[in-house]
């Protein structure tokens, strides 16, 4: 009976720790790839202002760059 309790606690601990290890840290998210369709210049300006204020920015829905269409006619 005691062995079952110890085994149960070990399994629950293992799965709890395994679940936590899959969440990326903020440094991993901040260094992630930025798509070319995002407005990188605007993101840089906002990040710079926020860092000067002591705020770390995490872009969930980054601004999109306006695409220039040469096919206007």
N, C-alpha and C positions, 0 to 999 in steps of 0.2 A: 504494500500500500504506500509506504513511504517513497519507494522508488518511482511509482507512478506520479506522485505529486512533484517530485524533483524533476522528472522528465517533462511533465506538463509545463512547469515554470521555465525550464530551459527552452522548450519549443516556442512558448509565447515570447520569451525574450529574444530569441533568434529572429522570429518573424517581425517583431517590433523594430529591431535594429536594422533588419534588411529593408523594411519599408522606409525608414528615415534616410537610408543611404542613397535612395533614388531621387531625392529632391535636390535640385542644383542649388549651389550657394549663389549669393548675389554677384560674386566675382566671376563665376562661370557664365551667368546670364549677361553681365555687362560686357564680357569679352566675346559674346557670341557674334555670329556672322550677321552683317547688315546687308539687306537686299539692295540692289541698285535702284529699285523703284522708290526707295524711301528718300525723303528730303534730308540728306545727311548734313547739309549746311545749317538748316534750321535746328536739327537735333543737337548739333555741336554748340550753337549759340545758347540754346536752352540749358544744356548740360553745364556750360561754362558759368552761366548766371546762377544756376542752382548750386553748383559747387562753391561759388563765392559766398553763398548764403548758408553753407553747411548742409545742403540737402542733396541726397543721392537720388538720381532719377532712374526709374525702371520703366522702360518703354513697353507698354502692353500693346497699344495700337499706334505705332509710329506714324508721323505725318508722311503722306505720299508726295513725291515730287510731281510737279506739273509737267506733263509730257508735251513737247512741241510737235504738233502734227504738220508735216510739210504737205499733206494731202488735203488742202483747204478748198478744193474746188471741183 
